[in-house]
């Protein structure tokens, strides 16, 4: 029968703790074990070792883990642990107490009164008051520190505001400088393009200059060649001029037409005399006297000299005609205007064509 009662009690405890487990996440999130452990120790639900494990264990790094470990320890204490836990919630976390039980908190502290009596409750409350006073002092100190920190932060805020204004000024200046830099970059790109175009133009002009220099050299060579040809032509012109002057002098010194006609008449007369003498000598082949024979020899000698002089004049005139013709052909060929037909050339032309005789008439 006792075992049946213990099973019933155990089942009842499990039912109670099922409510706690169903709200375990909420309880672990909002419960602070530092607040609950003094009351739980005062009610002798946990001992000092349990409190030290919950609050100082290195394995429990977060408040949620410590609250979960506290619930596990209270779960091992059975119904008493559940009741004392609800009383602690009623005192420290009335909202969670209402969530667990659905009742408004009354703060009767029945367990601690039973365990410690009213003196124990008074002592507990005094301890809590002392804790609250200490917490209030700590909060005052913290408030003073916070106020000092607030003033420091305000000063820093002012400094930061001034720094922000300076930064805004620097930012504005930076934007202007950036805009100027972009404009300078655009101008630089434009200058680079212009420089590139100028370089291309310079290269083109250099190439044209080189071509012009080469053309100038070719022209200079042509000019030198033309100068050489001109000098050569001038030399030829000088030679032709000298030859023309010589021809002019020769033509001016030649016998005149009247002299030539006179010589021709004398030649004809001599021919007639020779024929008369031959006609006298040949028919009878008579022996002439010495006086006539001497006269005949003189006449024959004069005739031979006259024929030789005539032949020499004819040959000389023919040579002059040939030289004049060659000079005119050379003048027409080289285009030398300095060689012009002069008076002596006209005189030679006016003399008419001359043919060299092939021999002396007898």
Residue frames relative to the residue before (quaternion, step in Angstrom):
aa qw qx qy qz dx dy dz
X 1.0000 0.0000 0.0000 0.0000 0.00 0.00 0.00
X 0.6342 0.5220 -0.3258 0.4681 3.56 1.05 -0.75
X 0.6396 0.5129 -0.3333 0.4654 3.59 1.03 -0.76
X 0.6310 0.5239 -0.3406 0.4597 3.57 1.04 -0.66
X 0.6440 0.5097 -0.3238 0.4698 3.58 1.01 -0.75
X 0.6559 0.5084 -0.3208 0.4566 3.58 0.96 -0.83
X 0.6342 0.5161 -0.3370 0.4668 3.58 1.02 -0.71
X 0.6454 0.5139 -0.3282 0.4600 3.55 0.99 -0.79
X 0.6452 0.5127 -0.3206 0.4670 3.56 1.00 -0.85
X 0.6504 0.5147 -0.3191 0.4585 3.56 0.99 -0.87
X 0.6450 0.5113 -0.3264 0.4648 3.56 0.98 -0.79
X 0.6411 0.5188 -0.3276 0.4610 3.55 1.02 -0.81
X 0.6400 0.5218 -0.3247 0.4611 3.59 1.01 -0.80
X 0.6487 0.5176 -0.3236 0.4544 3.57 0.99 -0.83
X 0.6227 0.5321 -0.3413 0.4610 3.55 1.05 -0.74
X 0.6544 0.5136 -0.3161 0.4561 3.56 0.97 -0.89
X 0.7186 0.4487 -0.2609 0.4629 3.58 0.84 -0.95
X 0.5327 0.6006 -0.4204 0.4227 3.59 1.21 -0.28
X 0.6024 0.5424 -0.3572 0.4641 3.59 1.11 -0.63
X 0.6538 0.5058 -0.3131 0.4677 3.55 1.02 -0.87
X 0.6755 0.5009 -0.3021 0.4490 3.59 0.91 -0.93
X 0.6292 0.5426 -0.3432 0.4381 3.58 1.05 -0.69
X 0.7509 0.3092 -0.1847 0.5536 3.59 1.21 -0.55
X 0.2481 0.8213 -0.4877 0.1613 3.58 1.24 0.42
X 0.6572 0.5268 -0.3269 0.4286 3.61 0.89 -0.88
X 0.6701 0.4874 -0.3024 0.4712 3.58 0.94 -0.90
X 0.6648 0.5095 -0.3059 0.4527 3.57 0.91 -0.92
X 0.6709 0.4979 -0.3063 0.4563 3.60 0.93 -0.89
X 0.6571 0.5266 -0.3163 0.4368 3.58 1.07 -0.68
X 0.8008 0.3385 -0.1571 0.4684 3.62 0.89 -0.94
X 0.6193 0.5592 -0.3643 0.4137 3.64 1.10 -0.46
X 0.1908 -0.7375 0.6369 0.1184 3.54 -1.11 0.82
X 0.3843 -0.7581 0.4706 0.2370 3.66 -0.39 1.15
X 0.5782 0.6000 -0.3851 0.3968 3.62 1.10 -0.55
X 0.6674 0.4896 -0.3008 0.4737 3.59 1.12 -0.61
X 0.7343 0.4661 -0.2486 0.4264 3.59 0.90 -0.89
X 0.6256 0.5998 -0.3562 0.3493 3.61 0.95 -0.79
X 0.6246 0.5222 -0.3902 0.4300 3.70 0.89 -0.59
X 0.6704 0.4846 -0.3059 0.4713 3.61 0.90 -0.86
X 0.6530 0.5129 -0.3204 0.4559 3.58 0.98 -0.83
X 0.6491 0.4898 -0.3208 0.4857 3.62 1.05 -0.69
X 0.6266 0.5416 -0.3403 0.4452 3.58 1.04 -0.77
X 0.7053 0.4190 -0.2470 0.5158 3.56 1.12 -0.73
X 0.4241 -0.7468 0.4263 0.2840 3.59 1.33 0.12
X 0.3463 0.7126 -0.5272 0.3071 3.55 1.00 0.85
X 0.7650 0.1342 -0.0874 0.6238 3.58 1.10 -0.73
X 0.3603 -0.7152 0.5511 0.2346 3.53 -1.21 0.44
X 0.7486 -0.4035 0.2858 0.4417 3.55 -1.35 -0.05
X 0.6289 0.5434 -0.3332 0.4451 3.58 1.06 -0.75
X 0.6481 0.5065 -0.3186 0.4712 3.56 1.00 -0.85
X 0.6511 0.5162 -0.3214 0.4542 3.56 0.97 -0.85
X 0.6587 0.5062 -0.3126 0.4606 3.58 0.95 -0.86
X 0.6334 0.5295 -0.3315 0.4568 3.59 1.02 -0.77
X 0.6866 0.4853 -0.2954 0.4537 3.57 0.92 -0.91
X 0.7730 0.3988 -0.2063 0.4482 3.57 0.85 -0.97
X 0.8225 0.2889 -0.1087 0.4777 3.62 0.96 -0.78
X 0.4327 0.7007 -0.4797 0.3028 3.61 1.16 0.10
X 0.4427 -0.7037 0.4964 0.2498 3.57 -0.99 0.95
X 0.6077 0.5644 -0.3561 0.4306 3.56 1.19 -0.37
X 0.6941 0.4039 -0.2577 0.5372 3.57 1.24 -0.50
X 0.0786 -0.8639 0.4975 0.0063 3.55 0.13 1.33
X 0.7675 0.3075 -0.1769 0.5340 3.60 1.13 -0.48
X 0.6446 -0.5263 0.3954 0.3888 3.53 -1.31 0.37
X 0.6176 0.5462 -0.3490 0.4454 3.61 1.01 -0.70
X 0.6613 0.4978 -0.3103 0.4675 3.59 0.97 -0.85
X 0.6577 0.5014 -0.3189 0.4629 3.61 0.97 -0.81
X 0.6473 0.5048 -0.3235 0.4707 3.61 1.00 -0.80
X 0.6413 0.5195 -0.3264 0.4608 3.60 1.01 -0.76
X 0.6528 0.5053 -0.3170 0.4670 3.57 1.01 -0.83
X 0.6229 0.5337 -0.3377 0.4616 3.62 1.06 -0.73
X 0.6459 0.5060 -0.3248 0.4704 3.61 0.98 -0.78
X 0.6339 0.5263 -0.3396 0.4536 3.59 1.02 -0.75
X 0.6536 0.5046 -0.3166 0.4669 3.61 0.97 -0.84
X 0.6655 0.4959 -0.3053 0.4669 3.60 0.93 -0.86
X 0.5963 0.5715 -0.3601 0.4337 3.57 1.14 -0.67
X 0.6590 0.5073 -0.3097 0.4609 3.58 1.08 -0.68
X 0.6393 0.5436 -0.3273 0.4344 3.60 1.20 -0.35
X 0.5007 -0.6994 0.4039 0.3116 3.57 1.25 0.09
X 0.8286 -0.2132 0.1710 0.4885 3.51 -1.22 -0.68
X 0.6155 0.5504 -0.3482 0.4438 3.58 1.03 -0.76
X 0.6474 0.5109 -0.3221 0.4649 3.55 0.95 -0.83
X 0.6410 0.5268 -0.3247 0.4541 3.57 1.02 -0.79
X 0.6730 0.5041 -0.3016 0.4494 3.59 0.91 -0.98
X 0.6781 0.4779 -0.3002 0.4708 3.59 0.86 -0.94
X 0.6165 0.5438 -0.3453 0.4528 3.60 1.04 -0.72
X 0.6538 0.4978 -0.3183 0.4727 3.59 0.99 -0.83
X 0.6383 0.5191 -0.3377 0.4572 3.62 1.02 -0.78
X 0.6447 0.5061 -0.3309 0.4676 3.60 1.01 -0.76
X 0.6319 0.5073 -0.3340 0.4814 3.58 1.07 -0.71
X 0.6279 0.5455 -0.3339 0.4435 3.57 1.04 -0.82
X 0.7066 0.4582 -0.2632 0.4706 3.60 1.03 -0.80
X 0.8008 0.3162 -0.1464 0.4872 3.61 0.83 -1.00
X 0.8041 0.1405 -0.0475 0.5757 3.61 0.99 -0.80
X 0.1205 -0.8418 0.5215 0.0699 3.61 0.36 1.17
X 0.6176 0.5459 -0.3599 0.4371 3.61 1.03 -0.62
X 0.6646 0.4785 -0.3069 0.4850 3.58 0.97 -0.80
X 0.6029 0.5490 -0.3544 0.4577 3.60 1.09 -0.68
X 0.6644 0.4890 -0.3058 0.4753 3.57 0.94 -0.87
X 0.6241 0.5371 -0.3372 0.4565 3.58 1.09 -0.73
X 0.6991 0.4748 -0.2761 0.4579 3.58 0.97 -0.85
X 0.8146 0.2885 -0.1251 0.4874 3.60 0.83 -0.95
X 0.3745 -0.7245 0.4929 0.3031 3.56 1.12 -0.56
X 0.6262 0.5173 -0.3295 0.4813 3.61 1.29 0.25
X 0.5215 -0.6023 0.4973 0.3435 3.53 -1.30 0.37
X 0.4999 -0.6634 0.4542 0.3220 3.64 -0.97 0.74
X 0.2279 -0.7827 0.5694 0.1062 3.61 -1.06 0.86
X 0.2314 -0.8125 0.4998 0.1911 3.62 1.30 -0.43
X 0.2331 0.7911 -0.5285 0.2013 3.61 0.73 1.06
X 0.2094 -0.8167 0.5136 0.1596 3.61 1.18 -0.43
X 0.0877 0.8474 -0.5183 0.0753 3.59 0.92 0.87
X 0.6639 0.5260 -0.3248 0.4207 3.59 0.87 -0.82
X 0.7008 0.4570 -0.2871 0.4664 3.57 0.81 -0.93
X 0.6075 0.5355 -0.3605 0.4629 3.60 1.14 -0.58
X 0.6506 0.5029 -0.3161 0.4732 3.55 1.00 -0.81
X 0.7166 0.4607 -0.2645 0.4520 3.57 0.87 -0.92
X 0.8329 0.2242 -0.0714 0.5009 3.58 0.75 -1.08
X 0.4522 -0.6638 0.4748 0.3597 3.57 1.17 -0.37
X 0.7154 -0.4372 0.3157 0.4443 3.52 -1.33 -0.04
X 0.6046 0.5492 -0.3664 0.4456 3.56 1.10 -0.58
X 0.6422 0.5131 -0.3236 0.4686 3.56 1.01 -0.76
X 0.6403 0.5123 -0.3286 0.4686 3.56 1.03 -0.79
X 0.6436 0.5176 -0.3241 0.4612 3.56 1.02 -0.87
X 0.6469 0.5171 -0.3198 0.4603 3.54 0.97 -0.86
X 0.6461 0.5201 -0.3174 0.4597 3.55 0.97 -0.84
X 0.6712 0.4905 -0.3021 0.4665 3.52 0.96 -0.93
X 0.6240 0.5285 -0.3420 0.4631 3.59 1.04 -0.74
X 0.6426 0.5148 -0.3252 0.4652 3.54 0.97 -0.82
X 0.6571 0.5021 -0.3145 0.4661 3.54 1.00 -0.81
X 0.6280 0.5242 -0.3382 0.4652 3.57 1.08 -0.77
X 0.6410 0.5158 -0.3250 0.4663 3.56 0.98 -0.87
X 0.6386 0.5218 -0.3235 0.4640 3.55 1.00 -0.83
X 0.6636 0.5022 -0.3080 0.4610 3.54 0.97 -0.90
X 0.6368 0.5164 -0.3314 0.4669 3.57 1.05 -0.80
X 0.6498 0.5060 -0.3168 0.4705 3.54 0.98 -0.86
X 0.6436 0.5093 -0.3205 0.4730 3.53 1.03 -0.80
X 0.6291 0.5264 -0.3388 0.4608 3.57 1.09 -0.76
X 0.6415 0.5095 -0.3256 0.4721 3.57 1.01 -0.85
X 0.6483 0.5144 -0.3212 0.4604 3.51 0.95 -0.90
X 0.6556 0.5039 -0.3153 0.4656 3.54 1.02 -0.80
X 0.6199 0.5275 -0.3513 0.4627 3.59 1.10 -0.74
X 0.6491 0.5006 -0.3157 0.4780 3.54 0.96 -0.92
X 0.6561 0.5109 -0.3032 0.4655 3.51 1.00 -0.89
X 0.6369 0.5265 -0.3269 0.4585 3.56 1.10 -0.81
X 0.6365 0.5137 -0.3296 0.4715 3.57 1.03 -0.86
X 0.6528 0.5042 -0.3144 0.4698 3.55 0.97 -0.89
X 0.6501 0.5114 -0.3192 0.4626 3.53 1.04 -0.84
X 0.6322 0.5234 -0.3363 0.4618 3.58 1.05 -0.80
X 0.6492 0.5034 -0.3191 0.4726 3.56 0.98 -0.87
X 0.6556 0.4967 -0.3063 0.4792 3.50 1.01 -0.85
X 0.6173 0.5464 -0.3412 0.4517 3.54 1.14 -0.75
X 0.6472 0.5012 -0.3244 0.4741 3.57 0.98 -0.87
X 0.6404 0.5217 -0.3242 0.4610 3.53 0.99 -0.88
X 0.6637 0.5013 -0.2998 0.4673 3.52 1.00 -0.88
X 0.6202 0.5272 -0.3494 0.4640 3.58 1.10 -0.70
X 0.6396 0.5093 -0.3262 0.4745 3.56 1.00 -0.85
X 0.6607 0.4907 -0.3066 0.4781 3.52 0.96 -0.88
X 0.6189 0.5451 -0.3423 0.4503 3.54 1.13 -0.75
X 0.6377 0.5112 -0.3257 0.4753 3.57 1.03 -0.82
X 0.6509 0.5074 -0.3164 0.4676 3.53 0.96 -0.92
X 0.6642 0.5010 -0.3048 0.4636 3.52 0.99 -0.88
X 0.6163 0.5373 -0.3503 0.4569 3.56 1.10 -0.70
X 0.6543 0.4922 -0.3099 0.4834 3.56 0.99 -0.91
X 0.6487 0.5086 -0.3171 0.4689 3.54 1.00 -0.88
X 0.6304 0.5329 -0.3286 0.4589 3.55 1.10 -0.77
X 0.6354 0.5137 -0.3288 0.4735 3.56 1.03 -0.80
X 0.6469 0.5032 -0.3199 0.4755 3.55 0.99 -0.85
X 0.6470 0.5157 -0.3188 0.4624 3.54 1.03 -0.84
X 0.6287 0.5210 -0.3390 0.4672 3.56 1.06 -0.76
X 0.6382 0.5091 -0.3254 0.4770 3.56 1.04 -0.83
X 0.6554 0.4959 -0.3066 0.4801 3.56 0.99 -0.88
X 0.6328 0.5333 -0.3326 0.4522 3.56 1.06 -0.80
X 0.6514 0.5017 -0.3139 0.4747 3.55 0.98 -0.87
X 0.6534 0.5000 -0.3091 0.4769 3.55 0.99 -0.88
X 0.6339 0.5322 -0.3233 0.4587 3.55 1.05 -0.82
X 0.6470 0.5140 -0.3242 0.4604 3.57 0.99 -0.85
X 0.6445 0.5079 -0.3241 0.4707 3.56 1.02 -0.83
X 0.6642 0.4929 -0.3062 0.4714 3.56 0.94 -0.92
X 0.6292 0.5276 -0.3339 0.4629 3.58 1.06 -0.74
X 0.6477 0.5046 -0.3156 0.4756 3.55 1.01 -0.84
X 0.6459 0.5042 -0.3169 0.4778 3.57 1.00 -0.86
X 0.6378 0.5229 -0.3313 0.4582 3.57 1.02 -0.81
X 0.6423 0.5123 -0.3282 0.4661 3.58 0.99 -0.82
X 0.6432 0.5071 -0.3236 0.4737 3.56 1.02 -0.82
X 0.6501 0.5064 -0.3136 0.4717 3.57 1.01 -0.85
X 0.6316 0.5226 -0.3362 0.4636 3.57 1.05 -0.75
X 0.6342 0.5170 -0.3311 0.4700 3.57 1.03 -0.81
X 0.6619 0.4895 -0.3066 0.4777 3.56 0.95 -0.89
X 0.6318 0.5343 -0.3319 0.4530 3.57 1.05 -0.80
X 0.6463 0.5031 -0.3214 0.4753 3.57 0.98 -0.84
X 0.6409 0.5164 -0.3245 0.4661 3.56 1.03 -0.81
X 0.6522 0.5030 -0.3109 0.4743 3.57 0.99 -0.88
X 0.6316 0.5245 -0.3346 0.4626 3.58 1.02 -0.79
X 0.6451 0.5076 -0.3248 0.4698 3.58 0.99 -0.85
X 0.6533 0.4998 -0.3157 0.4730 3.57 0.97 -0.89
X 0.6453 0.5191 -0.3185 0.4612 3.57 0.99 -0.85
X 0.6402 0.5161 -0.3232 0.4684 3.55 1.03 -0.81
X 0.6534 0.5026 -0.3148 0.4704 3.57 0.96 -0.88
X 0.6462 0.5085 -0.3201 0.4706 3.57 1.02 -0.83
X 0.6365 0.5223 -0.3319 0.4604 3.57 1.02 -0.80
X 0.6490 0.5004 -0.3168 0.4775 3.56 0.99 -0.85
X 0.6519 0.5048 -0.3132 0.4713 3.57 1.00 -0.86
X 0.6373 0.5249 -0.3212 0.4639 3.57 1.04 -0.84
X 0.6450 0.5100 -0.3221 0.4692 3.57 0.99 -0.85
X 0.6489 0.5110 -0.3177 0.4657 3.56 1.00 -0.85
X 0.6656 0.4912 -0.3026 0.4734 3.57 0.97 -0.89
X 0.6211 0.5333 -0.3447 0.4593 3.58 1.06 -0.72
X 0.6472 0.5055 -0.3166 0.4747 3.54 1.01 -0.84
X 0.6493 0.4990 -0.3168 0.4785 3.57 0.98 -0.86
X 0.6302 0.5307 -0.3352 0.4571 3.57 1.05 -0.79
X 0.6504 0.5083 -0.3197 0.4651 3.57 0.96 -0.88
X 0.6457 0.5027 -0.3214 0.4765 3.55 1.01 -0.83
X 0.6470 0.5128 -0.3209 0.4642 3.58 1.03 -0.83
X 0.6341 0.5213 -0.3327 0.4642 3.58 1.05 -0.80
X 0.6520 0.4990 -0.3160 0.4755 3.56 0.98 -0.86
X 0.6483 0.5032 -0.3157 0.4763 3.56 1.01 -0.84
X 0.6331 0.5276 -0.3276 0.4621 3.55 1.06 -0.81
X 0.6372 0.5159 -0.3306 0.4675 3.57 1.03 -0.78
X 0.6440 0.5101 -0.3258 0.4679 3.55 0.98 -0.87
X 0.6600 0.4981 -0.3091 0.4699 3.56 0.97 -0.89
X 0.6322 0.5283 -0.3369 0.4558 3.56 1.06 -0.78
X 0.6331 0.5142 -0.3278 0.4768 3.55 1.07 -0.79
X 0.6458 0.5052 -0.3227 0.4729 3.56 1.00 -0.83
X 0.6407 0.5196 -0.3269 0.4611 3.58 1.03 -0.86
X 0.6447 0.5117 -0.3233 0.4670 3.56 0.99 -0.86
X 0.6450 0.5134 -0.3205 0.4665 3.55 1.02 -0.84
X 0.6574 0.5011 -0.3062 0.4723 3.55 1.01 -0.88
X 0.6239 0.5250 -0.3415 0.4675 3.57 1.05 -0.77
X 0.6413 0.5212 -0.3222 0.4619 3.52 1.01 -0.88
X 0.6619 0.4926 -0.3008 0.4783 3.55 0.96 -0.92
X 0.6434 0.5248 -0.3236 0.4537 3.56 1.03 -0.85
X 0.6449 0.5078 -0.3225 0.4714 3.56 0.98 -0.85
X 0.6420 0.5224 -0.3212 0.4601 3.51 1.04 -0.84
X 0.6631 0.4936 -0.2996 0.4764 3.55 0.98 -0.92
X 0.6325 0.5244 -0.3374 0.4595 3.57 1.03 -0.80
X 0.6315 0.5159 -0.3342 0.4726 3.55 1.03 -0.79
X 0.6584 0.4965 -0.3118 0.4720 3.54 0.98 -0.88
X 0.6322 0.5280 -0.3293 0.4617 3.56 1.07 -0.80
X 0.6376 0.5188 -0.3304 0.4639 3.55 1.01 -0.83
X 0.6547 0.5032 -0.3159 0.4673 3.53 0.98 -0.88
X 0.6605 0.4938 -0.3086 0.4740 3.56 1.00 -0.87
X 0.6298 0.5280 -0.3426 0.4552 3.56 1.05 -0.74
X 0.6415 0.5103 -0.3221 0.4736 3.54 1.01 -0.86
X 0.6667 0.4971 -0.3036 0.4650 3.53 0.98 -0.93
X 0.6349 0.5255 -0.3289 0.4610 3.56 1.08 -0.77
X 0.6385 0.5147 -0.3266 0.4698 3.55 1.02 -0.81
X 0.6355 0.5250 -0.3246 0.4638 3.53 1.05 -0.81
X 0.6504 0.5080 -0.3098 0.4722 3.54 1.04 -0.90
X 0.6313 0.5377 -0.3334 0.4485 3.54 1.03 -0.83
X 0.6667 0.4961 -0.3033 0.4663 3.54 0.93 -0.93
X 0.6503 0.5159 -0.3233 0.4544 3.54 1.01 -0.85
X 0.6740 0.4871 -0.3037 0.4651 3.55 0.97 -0.87
X 0.6417 0.5153 -0.3350 0.4587 3.55 1.04 -0.76
X 0.7138 0.4395 -0.2530 0.4830 3.58 1.09 -0.68
X 0.4860 0.6610 -0.4510 0.3513 3.59 1.23 -0.08
X 0.6128 -0.5444 0.4045 0.4056 3.58 -1.15 0.35
X 0.4799 -0.6711 0.4822 0.2946 3.50 -1.06 0.73
X 0.6935 -0.4887 0.3342 0.4107 3.52 -1.31 0.37
X 0.6366 0.5319 -0.3428 0.4408 3.61 0.98 -0.77
X 0.6436 0.5127 -0.3263 0.4653 3.55 1.05 -0.82
X 0.6381 0.5243 -0.3308 0.4567 3.55 1.02 -0.84
X 0.6558 0.5020 -0.3152 0.4675 3.56 0.93 -0.89
X 0.6332 0.5324 -0.3295 0.4549 3.59 1.04 -0.80
X 0.6548 0.5013 -0.3097 0.4732 3.54 1.03 -0.90
X 0.6373 0.5244 -0.3346 0.4550 3.57 1.01 -0.76
X 0.6499 0.5064 -0.3269 0.4630 3.59 0.99 -0.82
X 0.6434 0.5109 -0.3270 0.4670 3.54 0.99 -0.83
X 0.6316 0.5352 -0.3274 0.4554 3.53 1.08 -0.84
X 0.6542 0.5076 -0.3125 0.4655 3.56 0.97 -0.84
X 0.6468 0.5152 -0.3231 0.4603 3.56 0.99 -0.85
X 0.6446 0.5126 -0.3211 0.4676 3.53 1.02 -0.85
X 0.6225 0.5350 -0.3451 0.4552 3.56 1.02 -0.77
X 0.6594 0.5091 -0.3125 0.4565 3.53 0.94 -0.92
X 0.6536 0.5036 -0.3224 0.4639 3.60 0.92 -0.84
X 0.6425 0.5187 -0.3286 0.4584 3.55 0.99 -0.86
X 0.6572 0.5054 -0.3191 0.4592 3.54 0.95 -0.85
X 0.6313 0.5223 -0.3403 0.4613 3.57 1.01 -0.78
X 0.6666 0.4957 -0.3094 0.4629 3.53 0.93 -0.91
X 0.6520 0.5063 -0.3259 0.4608 3.55 0.96 -0.79
X 0.6478 0.5118 -0.3256 0.4609 3.55 1.03 -0.76
X 0.6441 0.5008 -0.3257 0.4778 3.54 1.12 -0.60
X 0.7110 0.4694 -0.2673 0.4502 3.57 0.93 -0.93
X 0.7078 0.5140 -0.2941 0.3851 3.60 0.70 -0.98
X 0.6625 0.5167 -0.3801 0.3868 3.73 0.65 -0.78
X 0.8225 0.2227 -0.1347 0.5058 3.54 0.61 -0.88
X 0.2452 -0.7834 0.5228 0.2299 3.52 1.23 -0.27
X 0.2068 0.7977 -0.5306 0.1985 3.43 0.92 1.02
X 0.4672 -0.6467 0.5259 0.2948 3.46 -1.26 0.53
X 0.3078 -0.7757 0.5251 0.1668 3.53 -0.61 1.18
X 0.5694 -0.5644 0.4530 0.3900 3.49 -1.19 0.37
X 0.6621 -0.5279 0.3562 0.3951 3.50 -1.25 0.41
X 0.6360 0.5353 -0.3477 0.4337 3.59 0.97 -0.71
X 0.6868 0.4599 -0.2872 0.4840 3.57 0.91 -0.88
X 0.6246 0.5348 -0.3412 0.4554 3.54 1.05 -0.74
X 0.6383 0.5135 -0.3311 0.4682 3.60 1.00 -0.72
X 0.6399 0.5137 -0.3256 0.4698 3.55 1.04 -0.84
X 0.6475 0.5246 -0.3187 0.4517 3.54 1.02 -0.87
X 0.6480 0.5092 -0.3263 0.4629 3.60 0.94 -0.75
X 0.6399 0.5205 -0.3292 0.4595 3.55 1.02 -0.82
X 0.6608 0.5054 -0.3095 0.4605 3.56 0.96 -0.90
X 0.6476 0.5136 -0.3241 0.4603 3.57 0.98 -0.81
X 0.6508 0.5106 -0.3184 0.4630 3.54 1.00 -0.81
X 0.6530 0.5041 -0.3179 0.4673 3.59 0.98 -0.81
X 0.6377 0.5302 -0.3351 0.4471 3.53 1.04 -0.80
X 0.6514 0.5145 -0.3191 0.4573 3.57 0.95 -0.85
X 0.6545 0.5042 -0.3173 0.4654 3.59 0.94 -0.82
X 0.6496 0.5138 -0.3221 0.4586 3.58 0.98 -0.85
X 0.6506 0.5081 -0.3206 0.4645 3.57 1.00 -0.83
X 0.6535 0.5080 -0.3197 0.4610 3.58 0.96 -0.82
X 0.6485 0.5047 -0.3261 0.4673 3.61 0.98 -0.82
X 0.6503 0.5163 -0.3214 0.4552 3.55 0.98 -0.85
X 0.6579 0.5078 -0.3126 0.4599 3.57 0.94 -0.91
X 0.6431 0.5226 -0.3221 0.4578 3.57 1.01 -0.79
X 0.6555 0.5021 -0.3138 0.4688 3.60 0.98 -0.81
X 0.6453 0.5186 -0.3278 0.4552 3.56 0.97 -0.85
X 0.6663 0.4985 -0.3063 0.4622 3.60 0.89 -0.90
X 0.6503 0.5238 -0.3177 0.4492 3.54 1.00 -0.83
X 0.6550 0.5010 -0.3099 0.4732 3.60 0.97 -0.83
X 0.6341 0.5280 -0.3330 0.4563 3.58 1.00 -0.77
X 0.6552 0.5061 -0.3078 0.4689 3.57 0.97 -0.87
X 0.6333 0.5260 -0.3323 0.4603 3.58 1.02 -0.76
X 0.6303 0.5286 -0.3304 0.4628 3.59 0.99 -0.82
X 0.6672 0.5022 -0.3032 0.4591 3.60 0.92 -0.87
X 0.6621 0.5041 -0.3150 0.4564 3.58 0.94 -0.84
X 0.6379 0.5170 -0.3261 0.4685 3.59 1.01 -0.80
X 0.6543 0.5147 -0.3177 0.4539 3.59 0.94 -0.86
X 0.6617 0.4954 -0.3055 0.4727 3.58 0.96 -0.87
X 0.6339 0.5292 -0.3308 0.4568 3.61 1.01 -0.76
X 0.6596 0.4958 -0.3122 0.4707 3.60 0.98 -0.81
X 0.6407 0.5123 -0.3308 0.4665 3.59 0.99 -0.77
X 0.6595 0.4988 -0.3103 0.4691 3.60 0.96 -0.82
X 0.6319 0.5258 -0.3343 0.4610 3.60 1.02 -0.76
X 0.6670 0.4868 -0.3032 0.4756 3.59 0.94 -0.87
X 0.6515 0.5342 -0.3181 0.4348 3.58 1.05 -0.71
X 0.7755 0.3382 -0.1854 0.4998 3.63 0.74 -0.94
X 0.3950 -0.7429 0.4691 0.2686 3.62 1.21 -0.19
X 0.3519 0.7377 -0.5036 0.2798 3.55 1.06 0.63
X 0.2902 -0.7974 0.5094 0.1430 3.52 -0.49 1.23
X 0.5577 0.6252 -0.3956 0.3764 3.55 1.25 -0.29
X 0.6744 0.4327 -0.2973 0.5193 3.59 1.22 -0.46
X 0.0984 0.7963 -0.5836 0.1254 3.56 -0.24 1.24
X 0.5499 -0.5976 0.4495 0.3719 3.55 -1.10 0.56
X 0.1838 -0.8054 0.5599 0.0636 3.53 -0.61 1.15
X 0.7734 -0.3692 0.2470 0.4523 3.49 -1.31 -0.18
X 0.6599 0.5126 -0.3323 0.4375 3.53 1.01 -0.77
X 0.6059 0.5397 -0.3657 0.4559 3.62 1.13 -0.60
X 0.6482 0.5039 -0.3139 0.4769 3.55 0.99 -0.85
X 0.6314 0.5360 -0.3364 0.4482 3.53 1.06 -0.74
X 0.6460 0.5116 -0.3222 0.4659 3.55 1.04 -0.84
X 0.6580 0.5100 -0.3148 0.4558 3.55 1.01 -0.89
X 0.6633 0.5162 -0.3148 0.4410 3.58 1.01 -0.81
X 0.5802 0.5964 -0.3763 0.4075 3.56 1.21 -0.41
X 0.4590 -0.7008 0.4390 0.3248 3.55 1.27 -0.31
X 0.6426 -0.5269 0.3770 0.4090 3.56 -1.21 0.27
X 0.1581 -0.7712 0.6135 0.0633 3.50 -1.09 0.86
X 0.1474 -0.7733 0.6132 0.0658 3.49 -1.05 0.85
X 0.4180 -0.6984 0.5070 0.2836 3.60 -0.81 0.86
X 0.4204 -0.7014 0.5157 0.2556 3.55 -0.98 0.86
X 0.4845 -0.6972 0.4591 0.2616 3.49 -1.09 0.72
X 0.8127 -0.0983 0.0709 0.5700 3.57 1.18 -0.34
X 0.5811 -0.5759 0.4435 0.3659 3.56 -1.27 0.06
X 0.4083 -0.6985 0.5342 0.2449 3.51 -1.01 0.87
X 0.1951 -0.7769 0.5918 0.0897 3.50 -1.04 0.73
